């Protein structure tokens, strides 16, 4: 349960997805400071694998398809989004906002994955797809603002 809820962040009563996302952003910052993009990529890959198992286990244990208490998927989505961000606070804030918007509004195929793919894989997949959208927009903004 601690993994699926990111140490309990998913247990907050209001907006647990946002709470999980808020936890993910400073963690990504410190991982990037410590080891750069390769370290964040490795941490994200590990979080996907462990999160898939933890989300599946937690959802089956409480008998729900995608419980709001599971926020490891938000952590993965934020980290994927922030992988394209320079180590600047403004880009981390923008990445946080973009991921939350794509995760909440769920454009296709995010909405399709959310409805059709079940279990731990499905719980993780819709956030991974939302992160791809968010990362693409964030990277485009980065190119416009920073030129690289």
Secondary structure, DSSP 8 states (H G I E B T S, - for coil): -TTTTTTTGGG-SS-HHHHHHHHHHHHHHHHHHHHHHHHHHHHHHHHHHHHHHHHHHHHHHHT-SS-TT--HHHHHHHHHHHTTS-S-HHHHHHHHHHHHHHHHH--TTHHHHHHH--HHHHHHHHHHHHHHHHHHHHHHHHHHHH--
